């Protein structure tokens, strides 16, 4: 158990819909990272927040947005969903602001868009 | 820019065989190097790391040596077990640049047969 929690575990929805994925980092960790993992694209870094502020963006679509709240939990919002958005979405946390800190991954949310 | 190149999988071995997964990198500064592992149905977890040239990271029988002269960080294990079946990701992080995120390889799938 990494100490990172993600909800829900599974999500099934239809094209055009909007969903919110939630992540609670390990106690004491200030950084939250979001990743998308699919069979055809592999592991894609989406976005990084540190202590409530956005610090880095990766291959995140404009239809996707995220935020980190004062209690340090984070939400990833996916809107106007398409079939190609079906994937595993991972959240990871680390204590510091930089890729050299060990990242602890949650169990993931499996999103299926029908 | 910084990048990581891993050997393509899948790699299939018999139990007790020797494992090498190649990883080479391109970086402008002095990166830290990592191997993360993803077991079936789980999130990624840090396997080992090295922070400077000639450092050897080791964990669970796996080893990797930071070779600056060949810009490599190959993962090795002398005798693999069925339980080592997983996807292995090489990654780097450069403290020197403004880009503080982790740069990921595409992952190498390993299947170990009994």
Interface residues (C-beta under 8 A of the other chain):
Chain A: X2 X4 X33 X42 X43 X45 X48 X55 X56 X58 X90 X92 X97 X98 X99 X100 X102 X103 X104 X105 X106 X107 X108
Chain B: X32 X36 X42 X43 X44 X45 X46 X49 X51 X89 X91 X92 X93 X94 X95 X99 X100 X101 X102 X103 X104 X106 X107
